[in-house]
Amino acid sequence: MKIIVTVKQVPKTHEVRINPKTGTLVREGVPSVINPEDKNAIEEALRIRESHDPVEVTALSMGPPQAEAALREALAMGVDRAILVSDRAFAGADTLATSYILSVAIKKIRKYDLILCGRQATDGDTGQVGPQLAEILGLPQATFAEEIGVQGKVVTVKSRFDSVMRTVEMKMPALIAVSGRINRPRFKTMNGVLRAFRDKEVILWTEKDLKPNPMRIGINGSPTWVRKTFVPKHSRDGLVIEKQPTDIAEDFMNYLLEKALIRL
Ligand SMILES: Cc1cc2nc3c(=O)[nH]c(=O)nc-3n(C[C@H](O)[C@H](O)[C@H](O)COP(=O)(O)OP(=O)(O)OC[C@H]3O[C@@H](n4cnc5c(N)ncnc54)[C@H](O)[C@@H]3O)c2cc1C
């Protein structure tokens, strides 16, 4: 069985900074990590590998050369191989162009049974890449996955939508976008880190290797235009009352009365 996990490198959440002039994300000098839900996807792939035999797990990322660090981390967690898709021609990609390039890379990998993605990336935050990728590849898909079971050629997925749990069965190959609630990603071991940096390679595929349709990559393949981005201003401060519960209730009542929000 072959599993592909899509992995995006994102800035550490509390380090996200926007350039006020251009409205674009400042990536220079900002520490980066694997998108948290992609770590859940890697963990799930490794768990499937532990209970089924034989399973090969490939981590796939599109990004600038420094995205190699995210793939090294995936290797340290235990994936079998890592592929970085990187080329200046892919720069400026919106979610559609990103999904397209990933689909071309996956077609080049050729054999796969499952594609696992994170539900959403913490920076772009659209949650579009997984579902778009499934559409482009013509695969059945399940999102918000909180439980995955594989039996033969069928995968069963439990997903939560607010208070409703839905169970679907899909014939593989299939794509699943996992929720952060599905598992707790493992820590990297020292041996894993050593192996990832000393013994393993990150395979690099460029435009020449993938030969994508030039009209579907980079700016040309991106129908989305960002007109404006801004950091929301907090115009109101929250009220924090730290006391015994009964005193909190009294203080809160007094506050509402003071503001004429309630009348006795
Ligand atoms: C007009 C426009 C221009 C843009 N230009 C740039 C640019 O120049 N440079 C830039 O870095 N970004 C650019 N972006 C942002 C880029 O489109 C998104 O970062 C990317 O498409 C992923 O979208 P998302 O972050 O919403 O991911 P989501 O859809 O929220 O991600 C869901 C899951 O899909 C997978 N995934 C997402 N992206 C990748 C990836 N790259 N590799 C592997 N797996 C992935 C992961 O498993 C992830 O958990 C641009 C966006 C727009 C709209």
The ligand as a Gaussian input file, in Angstrom:
#p B3LYP/6-31G(d) Opt

LIG

0 1
 C       -3.356000      35.281000      -5.720000
 C       -2.513000      34.475000      -4.774000
 C       -1.142000      34.517000      -4.893000
 C       -0.368000      33.790000      -4.020000
 N        0.964000      33.864000      -4.153000
 C        1.752000      33.180000      -3.320000
 C        3.168000      33.246000      -3.444000
 O        3.712000      33.941000      -4.287000
 N        3.907000      32.515000      -2.577000
 C        3.318000      31.732000      -1.612000
 O        4.048000      31.068000      -0.862000
 N        1.986000      31.652000      -1.481000
 C        1.197000      32.353000      -2.307000
 N       -0.140000      32.288000      -2.169000
 C       -0.705000      31.418000      -1.142000
 C       -0.886000      30.033000      -1.714000
 O       -1.843000      30.012000      -2.697000
 C       -1.351000      29.121000      -0.613000
 O       -0.350000      29.139000       0.376000
 C       -1.507000      27.685000      -1.088000
 O       -2.284000      27.585000      -2.231000
 C       -2.153000      26.809000      -0.055000
 O       -3.405000      27.341000       0.325000
 P       -3.799000      27.341000       1.835000
 O       -2.639000      27.880000       2.605000
 O       -5.096000      27.984000       1.986000
 O       -3.866000      25.780000       2.163000
 P       -5.111000      24.901000       2.597000
 O       -5.988000      24.660000       1.419000
 O       -5.737000      25.462000       3.828000
 O       -4.301000      23.581000       2.934000
 C       -4.942000      22.322000       3.150000
 C       -3.904000      21.233000       3.051000
 O       -3.436000      21.144000       1.706000
 C       -2.047000      20.773000       1.702000
 N       -1.251000      21.839000       1.102000
 C       -1.564000      23.142000       0.961000
 N       -0.557000      23.798000       0.336000
 C        0.413000      22.877000       0.105000
 C        1.705000      22.922000      -0.495000
 N        2.224000      24.049000      -0.980000
 N        2.426000      21.779000      -0.552000
 C        1.923000      20.617000      -0.064000
 N        0.716000      20.517000       0.510000
 C       -0.023000      21.628000       0.587000
 C       -1.642000      20.574000       3.162000
 O       -1.816000      19.219000       3.490000
 C       -2.655000      21.441000       3.896000
 O       -2.863000      21.029000       5.236000
 C       -0.968000      33.014000      -2.989000
 C       -2.343000      32.970000      -2.899000
 C       -3.125000      33.704000      -3.743000
 C       -4.616000      33.670000      -3.571000

